[in-house]
Amino acid sequence: MAEETPPVDEMHYEQLAQDALRGVIRAALERAAGPDGIPGAHHFYITFRTRAPGVSVPPDILAKYPEEMTVVLQHQYWDLKVEPNRFSVMLKFGGMPKVLAMPYAAVTRFYDPSVQFLLQFETPVELEAAEEEPAPEPDSPPPSGDDGPKVVSLDQFRKK
C-alpha cells in the first residue's frame, strides 16, 4: 500500500488566522488611541517578545526583561500611535517616561481582564530564528507524527 503525501497548505491558513486575530489588537488599540481613550472598565495586558525583529525598547528595560515583558494600558499611557503593522506607546517606569514600539507580530498575548478576553499567539518561525538565545525545551514530548488538519477553535475566546 502506497503512502499518501499529506496535502500542503499553500494558503498558510494558520498564519492568515493569526494575522487576522492580530487585527483585533490593532482595532482595540486604534479605539484606545482615539480622543475618548479606552472605554469603560476595559484595559489591556499586552505581552511581547522584547528581542523580536522591529521591537524598540530602551536598554535598561531590555536588561530587565531580556526575553518577554507585559505592559498594561489602562489609565497612564501617553502618545499611543497605532500603525498598520506596529504600535508605540509611552509608559512610565520608575517615574521616567519611556517609549516602547513593536510590530504586532511580536505580541504573544493580548488580554482584557474586564471582559475575560484573551488572544494568545504562536511565535512565528522567523521570530524564533531571529532570537539570540535558543527557546527552552518543552516540558512535554513533541506530538506524534500526526500531520492531520489544523483546527482553530474559537471557543476559548468566547465568554462563558
Kinemage of the C-alpha trace (Angstrom):
@kinemage 1
@onewidth
@group {chain A} dominant
@subgroup {mainchain}
@vectorlist {calphas} color= white
{ca met a 1} P 0.000 0.000 0.000
{ca ala a 2} L 1.486 3.338 -1.042
{ca glu a 3} L 1.788 6.150 1.474
{ca glu a 4} L -0.117 9.282 0.599
{ca thr a 5} L 1.700 12.561 0.956
{ca pro a 6} L -0.329 14.893 3.188
{ca pro a 7} L -1.665 17.940 1.388
{ca val a 8} L 0.474 21.061 1.593
{ca asp a 9} L -1.263 24.175 2.912
{ca glu a 10} L -0.057 26.600 0.286
{ca met a 11} L -2.606 29.160 1.563
{ca his a 12} L -0.932 29.175 5.006
{ca tyr a 13} L -4.297 29.300 6.769
{ca glu a 14} L -2.845 29.113 10.249
{ca gln a 15} L -0.739 32.241 9.640
{ca leu a 16} L -3.676 34.004 7.995
{ca ala a 17} L -5.784 33.322 11.101
{ca gln a 18} L -3.020 34.596 13.403
{ca asp a 19} L -2.707 37.782 11.312
{ca ala a 20} L -6.482 38.316 11.392
{ca leu a 21} L -6.545 37.972 15.175
{ca arg a 22} L -3.688 40.469 15.444
{ca gly a 23} L -6.028 42.810 13.572
{ca val a 24} L -8.298 42.638 16.631
{ca ile a 25} L -5.424 44.042 18.708
{ca arg a 26} L -4.876 46.829 16.185
{ca ala a 27} L -8.598 47.732 16.227
{ca ala a 28} L -8.680 47.794 20.049
{ca leu a 29} L -5.570 49.981 20.153
{ca glu a 30} L -6.991 52.313 17.495
{ca arg a 31} L -10.009 52.849 19.729
{ca ala a 32} L -7.756 53.389 22.760
{ca ala a 33} L -5.739 55.960 20.777
{ca gly a 34} L -8.898 57.936 19.990
{ca pro a 35} L -9.931 61.076 21.844
{ca asp a 36} L -12.027 59.160 24.396
{ca gly a 37} L -9.300 56.616 25.226
{ca ile a 38} L -10.146 53.094 26.372
{ca pro a 39} L -13.890 52.855 27.029
{ca gly a 40} L -15.438 51.839 30.354
{ca ala a 41} L -13.535 49.393 32.533
{ca his a 42} L -11.567 47.912 29.637
{ca his a 43} L -7.799 47.704 29.953
{ca phe a 44} L -5.151 45.718 28.132
{ca tyr a 45} L -2.316 43.462 29.191
{ca ile a 46} L -0.007 43.118 26.187
{ca thr a 47} L 2.810 40.571 26.329
{ca phe a 48} L 5.504 40.721 23.673
{ca arg a 49} L 8.955 39.366 22.847
{ca thr a 50} L 11.453 42.103 23.645
{ca arg a 51} L 14.072 40.839 21.181
{ca ala a 52} L 11.754 40.210 18.237
{ca pro a 53} L 12.640 41.997 14.981
{ca gly a 54} L 11.279 45.528 14.890
{ca val a 55} L 10.870 45.889 18.669
{ca ser a 56} L 12.287 49.078 20.175
{ca val a 57} L 12.741 49.023 23.954
{ca pro a 58} L 15.131 51.237 25.962
{ca pro a 59} L 18.317 49.370 27.004
{ca asp a 60} L 17.556 49.487 30.744
{ca ile a 61} L 14.127 47.930 30.175
{ca leu a 62} L 15.615 45.313 27.829
{ca ala a 63} L 18.178 44.399 30.504
{ca lys a 64} L 15.370 43.833 32.994
{ca tyr a 65} L 13.155 41.926 30.519
{ca pro a 66} L 15.553 40.193 28.112
{ca glu a 67} L 13.003 37.846 26.541
{ca glu a 68} L 9.449 38.899 27.167
{ca met a 69} L 7.520 41.568 29.044
{ca thr a 70} L 3.927 42.531 29.713
{ca val a 71} L 2.715 46.117 29.681
{ca val a 72} L -0.636 47.378 30.932
{ca leu a 73} L -2.595 50.043 29.105
{ca gln a 74} L -5.223 51.417 31.438
{ca his a 75} L -5.060 54.920 32.920
{ca gln a 76} L -1.484 56.126 32.499
{ca tyr a 77} L -0.178 55.790 28.980
{ca trp a 78} L 0.715 58.527 26.517
{ca asp a 79} L 1.335 59.064 22.813
{ca leu a 80} L -0.236 55.781 21.698
{ca lys a 81} L 0.453 55.599 17.962
{ca val a 82} L -1.222 52.816 16.012
{ca glu a 83} L 0.085 51.955 12.554
{ca pro a 84} L -0.950 49.159 10.176
{ca asn a 85} L 1.881 46.792 11.247
{ca arg a 86} L 3.115 48.207 14.569
{ca phe a 87} L 2.310 50.453 17.502
{ca ser a 88} L 4.187 52.568 20.025
{ca val a 89} L 3.297 53.923 23.435
{ca met a 90} L 4.920 55.950 26.195
{ca leu a 91} L 4.770 54.452 29.696
{ca lys a 92} L 6.447 55.455 32.927
{ca phe a 93} L 8.978 53.149 34.564
{ca gly a 94} L 10.087 54.334 37.991
{ca gly a 95} L 8.565 57.714 37.186
{ca met a 96} L 10.617 58.083 33.996
{ca pro a 97} L 8.800 58.160 30.622
{ca lys a 98} L 9.954 55.519 28.143
{ca val a 99} L 8.713 54.808 24.627
{ca leu a 100} L 8.150 51.200 23.582
{ca ala a 101} L 7.443 50.267 19.964
{ca met a 102} L 6.707 46.890 18.468
{ca pro a 103} L 5.193 45.148 15.470
{ca tyr a 104} L 2.006 43.179 16.148
{ca ala a 105} L 3.951 40.045 15.154
{ca ala a 106} L 5.998 40.412 18.377
{ca val a 107} L 2.865 40.227 20.549
{ca thr a 108} L 2.411 36.809 22.134
{ca arg a 109} L -0.601 37.607 24.299
{ca phe a 110} L -3.357 40.212 24.496
{ca tyr a 111} L -5.712 40.141 27.478
{ca asp a 112} L -8.563 42.397 28.558
{ca pro a 113} L -9.427 41.172 32.076
{ca ser a 114} L -12.530 43.374 32.315
{ca val a 115} L -14.331 41.016 29.927
{ca gln a 116} L -12.029 37.973 30.184
{ca phe a 117} L -10.965 38.331 26.530
{ca leu a 118} L -7.696 36.583 25.675
{ca leu a 119} L -5.748 36.151 22.453
{ca gln a 120} L -2.636 34.003 22.596
{ca phe a 121} L -0.328 33.649 19.625
{ca glu a 122} L 2.192 31.145 18.436
{ca thr a 123} L 5.629 32.570 17.793
{ca pro a 124} L 6.311 32.571 14.046
{ca val a 125} L 9.340 30.573 12.963
{ca glu a 126} L 11.101 33.684 11.641
{ca leu a 127} L 10.839 35.335 15.075
{ca glu a 128} L 12.260 32.267 16.799
{ca ala a 129} L 15.182 32.153 14.364
{ca ala a 130} L 15.933 35.837 14.933
{ca glu a 131} L 16.248 35.495 18.700
{ca glu a 132} L 19.750 35.224 20.085
{ca glu a 133} L 19.063 32.590 22.731
{ca pro a 134} L 17.500 29.221 21.917
{ca ala a 135} L 13.990 28.602 23.179
{ca pro a 136} L 13.712 26.423 26.305
{ca glu a 137} L 12.950 22.763 25.774
{ca pro a 138} L 9.238 21.950 26.068
{ca asp a 139} L 8.137 20.092 29.192
{ca ser a 140} L 6.004 17.674 27.229
{ca pro a 141} L 7.154 15.362 24.448
{ca pro a 142} L 6.545 16.533 20.885
{ca pro a 143} L 3.232 15.437 19.386
{ca ser a 144} L 3.114 12.200 17.456
{ca gly a 145} L 3.774 12.332 13.742
{ca asp a 146} L 0.080 13.007 13.029
{ca asp a 147} L 0.053 15.797 10.478
{ca gly a 148} L -3.736 15.918 10.246
{ca pro a 149} L -5.683 19.085 9.548
{ca lys a 150} L -5.079 22.061 11.812
{ca val a 151} L -8.288 23.169 13.550
{ca val a 152} L -8.539 26.529 15.270
{ca ser a 153} L -11.278 26.582 17.918
{ca leu a 154} L -12.773 29.959 18.722
{ca asp a 155} L -14.500 28.555 21.859
{ca gln a 156} L -11.524 29.560 24.035
{ca phe a 157} L -12.161 33.213 23.125
{ca arg a 158} L -15.898 33.207 23.861
{ca lys a 159} L -17.268 34.499 27.121
{ca lys a 160} L -18.786 31.607 29.065
